[in-house]
Amino acid sequence: MDAVGGGIEREYRRRTGLPWQYLGLVAVIFMAASHTGPPAWGRWLVVASAAQTLARVGLEQFRAHTRVTDAGITAQGAMRSRTWAWPEVYDIRVEHNPRGQGRSAPEWPAYLYDFEGRRFLLPHLDDRQVDDPYAEVSALCLAAAPHRSLTWERQPRVEDLIRHRAARRKGWTWGANGALLVLLTMFSFTIWQAGTGRPEHEFLELVCVPLAALVTLGALFSWYWTHRTPPAAT
């Protein structure tokens, strides 16, 4: 990053190796599901999902990046690009990602928050691509200060929005985990039906029931965590 007097010019791209363990696991699932396991439509659904995941990971590694200039920040994702002028940026924060502890994903990614409390990932501005993401973000905010009409002070209204959005994300994450357990249970039930000669209803059991569980559990957990979220201190 250049000095403040010379302007801001920085781009964050992949500089470390690919998450081969994660990609290998998806590839194994892809190959196994394409040859085994009932029903046939379920195999192709898994194959399509695995192929989509591989394509997304590839695009995220080679196409995604974060570009910072005097005008603002551009976050180029796997498919979509977003740009924020500095006055539109409420804060930039490095947050812990529990799924990154195995190094298949960043453990400390950086996110941009707007004034509506919405959170956006800044690709490759994380501990996998930057030696010290906290120091990098601090220097970035310091260099951007002259280009903002506001200070970096926290605002209770926005902090409340951030907390409630985080609670909803947590609720839907719990709902997705619960739906996954339901899916595994229904898969085992379908195998048991096939082994005992009982009538099978694969689409109902493997698609409709898990989707209903996702919507129901996601809504319930989202409501629960949202109402447990304390308001920001004034």
N, C-alpha and C positions, 0 to 999 in steps of 0.2 A: 504494500500500500504506500502510495506516495505521501509526502508531507501535506499538511492542510493547505499551505500556501500554493503548492503545485497541483492541487486537486486530488480527487480520489479516483483511482483506476485499479480495480482488482477483479480477478476472475478465479473462481474456485471450480476445479474439475477433478476427476478421478486421477490420483497419482499412485495409489497402492493397487495390489492385485485384486482380482475378482474373488467374490465369496464362493470358492469352488465347492466347499462342503454343502452349501445351500443349493447351488446349481446341480451338484451331483445327486442330491436327494430327490430333487424334482425330476431329474432325468430318469432315475430308477423307477419312480412312481409312473412316469410316462410309459416306460417300456413294459412294466409289469401290468398296468391297467389295459394296455393295448392287446394283451394276449390272454389274460385270465380274469376270472371273476364275473358272476352274473350280476345284473342282466346285461345284454349287449349294449343297450342305449346308455346304461350307466358307465360302461367301460369308455365309450366314446366321449361321454361328458367329462370324465376324469382326464382323458387324453387331451381334450380341447382346453380344459382348465390349466393343465400342466404346460401345454404349449404357449398359452397366453401368459402364464407366469414367467416362463423362460424369455419370451419376447420382451416383456415389461422390464425384467431385470437387466437384459442386454441394453435396452434403450436408456435405462436409468444410469448404467455405468458409462456408456460411451456418448450419449447425447445430452444428458442432463448436466446443468451447471448453474452457478450463481454468478451474476455479473454486477459489480458495484461501480457507480460513477458519481459525479457531482449531481447528476439529475435524480438519481434514485437507485433502486435495486430491481434487477430482473431475475426471476427464478424460472429457469427453463427446465420443465419436468420431462418425463418420458414422451409425452405427447403435447402438453399444453404449456404455454409461456404466460407468465404474469409479470407486470411491471408496476412498481409503486414509486411515485415521487416522494421525496423525503418528508414533505408535510403530511403525507398520508400514512406514514409509518409511526405507529404508537411506540413500539419497543421491539428489540431483538434479544432473544433469550436462548441460552444453552440449557437444555433440559435432559434429564436422564431417561433413557429408553431401556427398560428391563430386558427386552428381547435382544439387545445388542451385547449382552454379556458374553456370549459365545463367539463374538467377533464375526458372525455371519452378517451383522448389521452394525451400524455405528451405535455406540453406547451413549455418546453425548452429542446429539445433533442440535443444530441451531434452528430456531423458528422465528418468523416475523409475525408480529401481531398488529392488526389495524385497529382503528378507533371503534369498531363494532365488536371487538373481542375475538375476532376470527384469527385462527392460527394457520400459518402456511410454512411448510418445510422449505428450508433453503438448501438445495441439493449440494452435497459435498462440502458444506461448511460444518464439519464435524471432526471427531477425534480420529477417524480413519484417514482423513485427508489433510488435517491441520494438526501440528504438534500440540498446540495449546488453544483449543477453541474459545475458552473463556477470555484469554488475553487478546485473541484475534477479534472477538466481538466487541470487547471494551475499546480497542483501538479503532475499530470501525465506527462505533457510536461517537467517539471523541472527534474523529475526522469529519463525521457527517454533521456535527452540531452547527457549524456556521451555515449550513444549507437548509436548516429547518427554521420554521417560523415559531416553533414551540420548543420548550426544553424537554429533557427526558424524564421529567418528574411524573410519578404515577398518579393516576386519577381514579378516585373511588368508583365512579360510574363504569369506567372501562374495566377496572379490576373485577367488579361484580360480574360483568359480562364474560370475562375470561374464566372466572371460577365456574359459572353456570355452564358454559360450553364445555369446560373440562369435565364437569360432572356428567354431562350428557354423553361425552365420548367414553367415559369410564363405564357408564351404564350399558351402552351398546356393545362395548368390548366384553363385558360380563355376559350380555345376552348372546353374543356370538359364540363365546366359549360354552355356554349352556346348550345352544343349538347344536354345536359340534358333538357334545355328549349325547344328545338326543339322536343325532344322525348315526353315531356309532352303535347306540342301543338298537335302533331300528334296523341297521345293517345286520347285526347279530340275529335279530328276530327274523329277518328275511331268510338268512341262511338256515335257521332252525326250521322255518316253514318248508323250505326246499328239501331239507333232509328228511322230514317226516311226511312229505307228500301232501301237506295242507295247501289250500289255495293261497297264491301269492298275489300281493297288490303292490308291486315294486314302486310305481310312480307315487302312489298315495303315501307309502311308508318311507321312501327315501327322498322324496321331494316335498310333498305337501306338508307332512308332519314337521320336518325340520324347519321349513320356512315359517310355518305357523308358530313354532317355538321361538324362532329368531325374533319375529315381530312382537310376540307377547312378552318374552323375557327382556328384550331390549327396551320396550316401553316401560315395563315395571322397574327394571334396574335404573333406567334413566330418571324416572320419577323419584325413586328412592334416593339416589345420590344427589339429585338436584335439590331436594328438600332438606338434605343433611348439610348442604354447603352453607357455611356462615357468610354473612355479608362482609364486604371489605370495610376495614376500619376507616372512619372519617377523620 
